[in-house]
Amino acid sequence: MQDAFGRSFAYLRLSVTDVCNFSCQYCLPDGFQKKPGPKFLSLDEIRRLATAFAALGLWKIRITGGEPTLRRDFTDIVRTLRAVKGVKTLATTTNGYKLRDNAQKWRAAGLDAINVSVDSFDPQVFHRVTGHDRLIEVLEGIEACLDAGYEAVKINAVLLKGINDQALDSYLEFVSNRAVSIRFIELMRTGDNEAYFNKYHVPAATIAEQLQQKGWVRKTREPGAGPALEYVHPDHLGRIGLIAPYSKDFCASCNRLRMSARGDLHLCLFSEKGVSLRHLLQSDDQQHQLQEFIQGSLTTKRVSHFLHDGHSGGTAKLADIGG
């Protein structure tokens, strides 16, 4: 799959629910609010969707949300996607709420990689940001993933001015003896967070400067990798990554598409709206039409987002389409 600008797409972020049980300041400060609309994608719809994308050359799927593990059939979703021909890497992003008790089961079901959100290693700050006093449980879940033999274990931290932008040392200490990647994600402007963004946004370059001063060096991007710029250090088992959507040419390496939990294809995280594929997910006999529709939709993908111009698209909250 290629767009009009020659970018290839091998990576799908597949949301399976909008629901989340955390109330992170930067995402769902008021907690999850139920909205009217169709039901979330069924297991059969998910299978048909993944089959079509894989037939077009996609080989990496990340299950997202909301909090994807809140779906009662989450393990079945993992098994279903694992069985799709052509899917080589299957990952998920989670708040870690259920991780400690399920890491081994999900690995056995076919999950290869996992990202866990940890915005602070300080329990009080973690509670303040997420609304939950569960840092210890989440960290135990990460250790369970390492014990279970996941191919990749990563930690996501949204970079917040005055909250965690000066806490780099705690993250470096964590990866000193663990083969874990930390991903600092620059806070992004969305439809309803202007005041919060203006107060807490800090460029990812501030972390890059700190890393360089401490002897960390940039690593070459791996095939199929996301947008993170990774740094390594000879004295640390883990890595540090920076996701900086406001940096120059950020969109030039775009390799991902997004599906909402209700069946809408989003060509960009900051698009005005998605296009529904759901009418083509009702039968196995619709595969050819579905693939043609996906290919045709790619021709409309824009060269870049317009965050620098103050336009964040139609997405009110990142949880609406899985971040």
N, C-alpha and C positions, 0 to 999 in steps of 0.2 A: 504494500500500500504506500503510495506517494501522493503528496499534494502538489499544487501548481508551482511550489518553490523548491521542489526536489527533496523535501524532507521525507524520510521513511518512518513508518509507524509499526513498531513491533510490540508495543506495550499498551495494555488496556487497564484503566482504573475502573473497576466495576463496583458501584455502590449497591448494596443489597438491603439497606434500610436507612431512613432518615433519623431514626430514634437513637438517642444517646442518654445514658444515665449520669453523665458528668455535666457540669455547667461551667465550662472553662470561660474565663473572662473574654478572651479574644474570639470565641466561636459561638457559644450559647450562654451568654451571661445570665439570662433569665431561665435557663433550662430548656429542655425540649418542649416545644409547643405543637400539639397535633394540628395538622392542616387537612382540609378536605382534599380529596383526590382519589385516584385509583389505587388499588392494593399494590404492594411491592411485588417485584418480579417473582414468579413461581420458580420452582426447581426446574421444570421443563423449559420454561422461557429462558432461564439462565443457561441451560445446556445448549439450546438452539442458538442463542446469541454467541456464546463462546465458540461453538462449532463453526459458525460463519466467519468470525474474525480469524480463527486459526487457519481456515481454508485460504484466507487472503494473505497469510504469512505472519500473522501475529503469534508470538511464542511466550509472552510474559503477561500474566494477569495478576493484579493486586485487588483483593477483596477489601472494599472500604465501606464507610457509612457516613453519618452516624457512627454508632458503635456496632460493627458487623457481628460480633459474637453474641449480641442480644437476640439474634434470630435463633429460634429453637432448633431450626434445621441447619445451623451453621456447619456442623460436621458433615452433613449430607451434601451441602454446597461444595465443601472442600473435595469430597470424594468424587462428586459429579464433574467438577472442573479438572481434577487430576486425570480423569478417564478420557478427556477430550484429546483427540489425536492432534499433535502439533504443539501442545502446551508444554513447554520445557521448564518454566519457572512459575511457581504458584506462591504468592505472598499475601500477607494481610497487614493492615495497620489497625492497632487496637489501643485502647486506654489501659489495657492490662488488668482490668477488673476481674476477669475470669481466668487469667493466664496461669496462675500458680497450679491450679487443679486440672488444667486441660492441655497444657503444653505438649505432654507426651502423646495424648490421644490425637491431637490435631496433626502432630508430626507423622504419626502412624497412618492417618487418613490421607496424607499426601501433601501437606503444607511444607514448602521448602524454606521460606524466609518470613521474617516477622519484624515489623517496626512497632515500637512501644513508645507512647508519649510520656516523657518525663521532663517537665518544664523547670524543675528544680530538684536538687538533692537535699534541700532543706525542708523538713516535714511541714513547718509552718508556712513557708512560701508555697509549697506544693498545694497545701490545703487552701490557701488564699486564691491561687490561680484556678484550681479545678473545682473547688467547692466540696472536695472529699479528702478526708484524712486517711488516705490509703497508700501512702508512699511505700511503706514497708512491704505490703502485699504485692505491689507492682514490681518492686525490686526482686522479691522472691520469685515472681513470675519470670523475670528476665533470667535469673539463675537457672530456673527450670528449663527454659529454652536452650540454654547452653548445655545443660546436662542431656537434653533430648537429642542433641546433634543437628540442630537446624543449620542449613548451609550459610545463612546470614542472619545475624541478630543486630538490629539497629535501634537507636534511641532518637526520637524526634523531640526537639525543644524549640518552641517558638521564641524568638529573640525579643525580649521586652526591656525597654529602657528603665533602669532603676530597679529592676526585679531580678533579672538573671544575666544581664550583659557584662557584669563584672564577676561572674561566678565560674569563669572558664577553668580555674584550677581544680574545682571539684569534679568537673567532667573529665579532665585530663587524668586525675587520680583514678577514676573509675576504669578508664581504658588502659591504664598502665599495665595491668596483668589480665585483661579480658579481651578476647577477640571480638570486640563490639565496635560498631561505627556510631558515632554521635552525629546527628544532623541538626545544625542550627538553621532554622527557617526564618527568614526575614518576615516580619509582620506585614500582611497584605491588606490593602484597602478593599473593603467590600461595601455593599449597598447600605448597610446600617451601622457601620462602626467608625464613622469619620472622626468623632471626638476622641474615641479610644486610640485610633490610629495616630492622630496628631500628638497625643500625649505619650505614647509608648513606642512608636516606631524608632528604630535605630538601624542604620545600614549594616549589613553583614560584614562590610569591610572592616569594621571595628574589631571583629573577631579574627579576621585574616591578619591584621596587623599584630595582634597579640600572639597569634600562632607563629608568625615569622620571627618575632622577637625571641620566642622560646625554641627556635631551631626546627620547626616543622616545615616540610616542603610539599609542594603540590604534586599530586599523583596523576598519571595519565588516565583518562576516562575509559572505563571498561565497556565492551559491547553490551547494548541493552540497558545501560545504567541510566538512572534518572538525571536530573539537572544539577545535582550536587557537585561542587568542586571539592575533591577530597585531598586531605593533607595527612602525611605520615611522618613518623619520627622513629628512629632506630631503637629508642629506649622504651617504646610503647607497643603493646600487642594490637591495640585498637587504632581506629582512625577517627579523624574529625572531618565532617563535610559541611559545606555552606551552600544553602539554597537562597539565591539572591535575585528575586524576580525583577528588581529595579536596576540590576546591573546591565551594562551595555551588551547587546547581542544575546540576551538571555534566551530569546525565542528561537534563535538560529539552530539550536540543537534539539528542538522539540521532537520527541519520539513517541508521544502518548496521546491517547484518546480517552474520553470519559463517558461512562454510561451512568445515568441516574437510577435510583432504586425503582423508579416507575417507568423505565424504558425509554428515556430520552437520551439521544446521542449529543454530547457536547464536544465541539471541536477545540474548545479552549476553556480553561477554568473561568475566564472572564468574558465569555461570549454573552450576547444579549439574551439568548434563549437556546434551548436544545431543540432537536428535531426528533419526533417520536418514531421509534422502530417497532413499537409494540404490535401493530397490526400485522407485522411480518414475523411474529414470534409464536403464532398460534398453531402452527403445524410443521412437521418435519419436511413437508413437501414444498415449503416456501424458501428453502435455503438459497436457491439461485436468485430469486427476487431480492432477498435480504442482502446478499453479497453485492449485487448490482447497486442497491440503494446506498450501502455503505461507501462503495467506491465513488458513486456520484456525489455524495455529500462532501467528500474530501476536497473536491474541486472548489468549494466555497470557503475553505479555511483561510483565514487572514495571515499575513506575514508576521504579525506581532499583536500582543495585547496593547492597550492604550492607557496603562496605569500612569505613565509619565504625564499624560494629559489630564489626569484626574478622572478618567473614565474606567470604572471597575466592572462594567457590564451589568447584566441583569441578575447576578447572583447576590442575594441578600446576605446569606451565610454560607461559608464554605461547606458546612455539614449538609447543605442541600444537595450537593452533587459529589460528595466524597473527597473534597480537598484536592 
